[in-house]
Amino acid sequence: MRRGHNPAIAQRGVALQNQGSKTLFCAPCLPAQRRSGDRIEMKAHVVYRDGQLTATLSTGHEMTSNDPYVLAERLYAAGVTKEEVTMPDWREGESSPPGGLKIALYWRLAQLRTCGR
């Protein structure tokens, strides 16, 4: 069994990973097509609107959260990787997420990729 992986929880679609005193959710179990190596391209554009991060997927669907970790987990579950996320530059005005939120979102997406999936 991988460290931080609980098969009973993974069957329900979520595995846990401990990070010091903070428990983070690991990547939800992905569809069989993603696990088998077939790549489904999914892109997302993330903006800061009304105090929340809003991701618009290439399919047109939107995801919103004020927590970058939660949004990263939702994006990853939808098949979006760190390299497929774009955000406006700070020069583009108020739609640009604050730097700390950008860093947290990218960091969590990178972590999800390397957490043993």
Summary of the structure (lengths in Angstrom):
residues: 117
radius of gyration: 14.6
end to end distance: 12.3
largest distance: 46.6
contacts: 310
relative contact order: 0.18
helix: 35%
strand: 22%
